[in-house]
Amino acid sequence: MSKLIMLGIGNGGTLDLYNTCFVIQNNNGIFLVDTGGSIEIIKRLKKVNIDIKDIKHIFISHSHTDHILGLIWMFKKLGRASINGEIKTKINIYCNDVVYKSIT
């Protein structure tokens, strides 16, 4: 059984209606779709009791800042966890060439 958890982090010019960033969680693990536009991704994952270290798959839909900038904060937190030996497996990021160029 799969569970869809809306994180609602993206800004996209809205005032109070956030529609980007969600998690699909099932027996295969946690699949994050988009990362929002800020450090808010870390706060929202914590709020729904998802440990960032458990995310092994991330899909970035496109290169708008409200979809990719949260990835920077995730890298920072995951980098620390990796140095501390808390992460031993790779994280897969799925995206198109434009997104790849933006995040690298």
N, C-alpha and C positions, 0 to 999 in steps of 0.2 A: 504494500500500500504506500502510495506517495503522499507527501504533505507539501502544500504550497504555502510559503510564509512570505508575505509582502513586507518589505523593509521600508519602502517609500522614502528614499533618501534624495533622489534627484531633484534638482531645482527647475531647470528648464524654463525659467521666467515666470513660474507660478508663485502665488502668494501663500497658499495653504493647501494646495492639491498636489501631492507628490505621487508620481506614478512609475518611477524607475526603481530598479533594484529589488530582486526577490530571490528566494532560495527554494529549490526543490530538494526535499529530503526524503529518502527512502532506504531500503535495505542495502542499496549499493553505495550509499554515502550522501554527501552534501554537494549540491551543484549550485553555485552562486551565479546569478545572471546580473551583470553590470555591478559596478561598485559605488555608484553615487559620485558626488562631486566634492567630498570633503572627509574629514576625520569622523564624521557622523556614522560612517559604515561600521567602525569599531564599536561605537556606542549602541547602535541598533542590533548588531549581532549579539552583543552581550545581553541586551534587553530581552531577546528571544531565546536566551540560553544556548547559543551556538558558540562553541569554542573555535576561534579563528584557525587554530592548528588542525582542526578536523576537516577543513575545506580543502579538497584535493582537485577540484575542477571549477574553473571560472570561465564564463563566456562573456565577452565584451561585445555588445551589439554594434556599436559604432563609436567614432572618435570624439563625440561631443564631450566637453569637460564634465558635464553632469553625469556622465556614464563611466569615465575612466579615472578621474582624479583620486577617488577613494582608494584606488589600487596602490598609490604611492604610500598611503598610511598603512595599508595592509602589508606591503613589502617591508616597511620599517618594523612593524611588530613581528612579522614572520622572520625577519632577519635576526632579530634578537633571540627568538625561540630556536632558530637553527644554530646559532652560535652556542646557545646553552645546551644543545643536544636534544631538544624537545621535539624536533622534526627530523625524521629520517627518510621520508619519501618525498618525491617531487610533486610539485603542484602544476597541473596542466592548465594553460590558458589558451582558450579557443577564440580566434578573432580573424578578421580579414587583414589584407596587407596594409591598408590605411591605418587601422588600429595598431597593428604591429609596429609600424613606423612611428606612430605617436607615442607609444609607451616605451620604445627603446631609445 
